[in-house]
Amino acid sequence: SAESWDADGASMPTFARTGLGLYKLTYDASYTDKDGLTVATNLLWAVPVVQTLSVFYATAAINADKRTVDLRVRDAAFASVDPGAGHKILVLVG
């Protein structure tokens, strides 16, 4: 099996707000690789990248199911916040 993830680019994770400054990204249980084989999702790491001029912090953790990522967003005082319009957070996973 090849190691390419979602080779056709058809799937996107679902994104849900679960509380103030708390979010969950959920990936499908499996994807089809470039060879047409079904490969189970097995995320090993997640790195959030805050793309804003404001001071925000973000942390990410992979859950035990290896396909959901919890994202926590905090402001400069480390209080949980929801980013507003114009604030972007890129989450890299692998």
Protein Blocks (a to p, Z undefined) as FASTA:
>chain_A
ZZbehklopaccddddfbehiacddddfbdcdfkopacddddfbdcdddddfbdcddddd
ddfkopaccdddddfkopacdddehiacddddZZ
